[in-house]
Amino acid sequence: MPTATPISRVNDFVVRFANVNGSGSASANEMFARAVLRMGIPAAPRNIFPSNIQGLPTWYEVRVTEANHLGARGGTDLIVAMNPQTFDKDIAGIEPGGYLLYDSTKPLPASKFRQDITVIGVPLTAICNREYTDPRQRQLFKNIIYIGVLTALLEMDVKVVEQLIGEQYKGKEKLIEPNIKALHIGRDYATLNLACPIGLRLKKSSKVGDRIFIEGNSAAALGAVYGGATVCAWYPITPSSGLADAFTQHCARLRVDKTSERAKYAIIQAEDELASIGIVIGASWNGARAFTATSGPGISLMQEFIGLAYFAEIPAVIFDVQRAGPSTGMPTRTQQCDIISCAYASHGDTKHVLLFPEDPAESFDFSAQAFDLADRLQTPIFVMLDLDIGMNHHLSRPLTWDDSRKYDRGKVMTAEELEAGKEFGRYLDVDGDGITYRTYPGTHPTKGSFFTRGTSRDRYAKYTEEGAPYVDNMQRLVRKFDTAKDLVPRPLLANADKPTKYGVIYYGSTAPAMDEAIHMIEAHGHALDRMRIRAFPFHSSVNSFVADHDFVFVVEQNRDAQLRSLIVNECGIDPVRLVPIPHYDGTPITARFIAKAIGEHLDKLKVTPMKVSS
Amino acid sequence: MTYLAKPKFQHPDLPKNEFGYTHRDYEGTVSTLCAGCGHDSITAAIIQACFELSIEPHRVAKISGIGCSSKTPTYFLGNSHGFNSVHGRMPSVLTGANLANRDLIYLGVSGDGDSASIGLGQFAHSIRRGVNMTYIVENNGVYGLTKGQFSATADRGSKSKRGFINTDNSIDLAALALQLGAGFVARSFSGDKQQLVPIIKAAIAHKGAAFIDIISPCVAFNNHAGSTKSFDFVREHNEAVNRLDFMSSRMPIEVQYEPGTVEVVEQHDGSKLTLRKLAADYELHDRAAAQGFLQQQAAKGQIVTGLLYVEREAEDLHAHLHTVDAPLNTLSEKELCPGQAALEKFNASLR
């Protein structure tokens, strides 16, 4: 008998699948997550996978959350333990009162289990061996069979899963019937042999609404299609390859000329990241909208070119889907660890524009906007996703586009303007915003041509190593960066219900965990004003937010509190005022972590919790 | 010298080409390279080739890397946009530019350090992709701007100005270009304008990756006895396989040749290359034979020059990517943005 009361919760728990990489479990597990969503219950799945094709452990976690807490929670209420390699560790991770579903074909000693959990054995291998002769089928259908078991244990709507099977194998109808059969083999076994349902149950709800289920990489790639990108150059690297793949698929669907059947886009899988960014810069210089997608190691390789684009003032859009560094680091784990290396990328004095989307919908928005910003500011724009946003499916608001929207191509002088005698100086600031006019190559036979170079030059693009024009140019670049502050997405502010001396700053994929953590923190009687930063350079409201509070916590997913350093450096703030809350073990940050860490700090600061009013 | 403005004055009777441009309209600023530099002769050859081809100067994009050779695009085609990028990375910048606007003419100018050392990868990949460009390497075997270190094209056993012997094997970029599938490969010598100008013209007219390795002696650091890239050495060991006359599609063939001594090659734009054969058995369309010939002659210490290979049905990167005819940089929101209706459909597929 379990020594802890079995957890009893409806639409609020975490199911974790422990599998062996390459065993075909991914599609079955994802189907489970989709089924939860189809029942109208919000869910947040996360794939925890190794840098490996076959054999290493992999986990798929589904947080079922009627309350819409879409960040990772931590802990497991029900584990589907299909990997003997990680069995002990998987069992150790179950919350007291939780549940274990395992393959009981081979008897296991009692010492393998815990006393405070409910152990549910299903002889999955024996069932598969009885039903199937082909070894591959035995493996693949085992995954569907355990989904069938779950439908009974969790009181799921089996019709929903059947429908999803139908959709998944649309076009391969032969596979529908055997999958549905496998589903029912599992379901029937559970109904006959197990106590169904268990304490964790799924109940139809209406909390999903019109939201969509999408990976950030796909949304960002679609943003590039909508933002008018025509040239994409990339080099395969986890976790950003999916972005280029998605762009390829979206273009094949949306960007093929109907009459000629030819492509209104060009995608190059380059020989390395240097060539990728070089192609982007060449294309942008020539008036196309171009981007590359990469991760930290790629950013390191692109440094020299990024400096060229900054100094020669060439638009470029760079998606950095961040993963845990340094070096190869943990290539399949998430972090926000490239903030400094992107903000100040390249040698010499440089500063770059960074955008921090929180989820797929914002990845779509910021992606499209990045192309306008790159053209307007004539400089590289970094869209800072991370593995958690990019590679996991998220429940996200639907993507929207305003059909009246026009691309902002920035200051481009036309042949007509040149012909009319308008003065052209490639680096001549005519209106004080630090942004100068450019011309596309081939515009006019005798006017408006210039030489683009990474060396210093005067306002008319003429090579010079004189100090005064160099300083003049560098000052103008600072002016341009100031202009950017009002063009980039502004921080979002959410004030606590009552006045407080404490605030918290966060960004990117930390958002859902922070939104959840704030409830936990408030429940302890603390109040925090919140600011979600969405871009660098920082808007002036960041300074005032820090000025308005005694202490501001900066929650981020890296060791060195990189965004905090950036705020200290760029806003001239006393570092003591900014308390770092770093999370960097490669797992997505959780509300539990944030609430605990901030709580401890508030305790240290001797903040007396206010009485919680009933 | 840069502080000396180039005089704008020109003789009123200077010959004009089809578009009414004179030779002077294809010039750039005054060269800052050393007096007698082979690169300046190449600049002069490019100017003459563009003038004779009646190219509108602003329809050319000239792109280079870093080094003495990469400085030269400022010295020709002053009304063209130019891009002096980063060391060894001209090919990627040119590739991107070409993808953005397929209608311009792309002239990539590089050196042996730029293309054979730091940029060997980008050289190789731009060639194998078949980017429509004329890729010129001004090959002097040394790093000039950093004062005379060997480059990767310096021959094994050749002597530096300071007396060091190069013990590393050399890279033959023309041989590599052949292996990598370039549609047009030539080698020439900066001191042989008669040979060089028609080769540049033919390369510009070629659709696809056209590569020209031009031996261009460095008068400051690699023109001494013991160098295999000096004026004297190249003159003595130059083995031209053919002599080329280039005729645009608009020009009738007027010259009569002895039968059997010439080969006429028609390019995709209708232009014709008339080759007077110097090496009797040299087969212009046989990639493998050309590679073999280059290696055999190199082993004998000979420098093979001339048009080494032309592909009859060359294709370029845009053909491989099936891109639309309109330059990608001219497409507007209307052609590029699928709009809200398509987005709603997409949203619906994700529920």
Interface residues (C-beta under 8 A of the other chain):
Chain A: L37 D210 R211 I212 F213 I214 L222 V225 Y226 G228 T230 V231 A233 L254 R255 D257 S260 E261 R262 A263 K264 Y265 A266 I267 I268 A270 E271 D272 L274 A275 S276 I277 G278 I279 V280 I281 G282 A283 S284 W285 N286 G287 A288 A290 E304 F305 L308 P398 L399 T400 W401 D402 D403 R405 K406 Y407 T439 Y440 P441 G442 T443 H444 P445 T446 S449 F450 F451 T452 R453 G454 T455 Y463
Chain B: T2 E56 P57 H58 R59 A61 I63 P73 T74 G78 N79 S80 H81 G82 F83 N84 S85 V86 R89 P91 S92 V93 L94 T95 G96 A97 N98 L99 A100 N101 D103 L104 G121 Q122 A124 H125 R129 H318 L321 H322 T323 V324 D325 L328 N329 L331 S332 E333 E335 L336 C337 P338 G339 Q340 A342 L343 E344 F346 N347 L350 R351
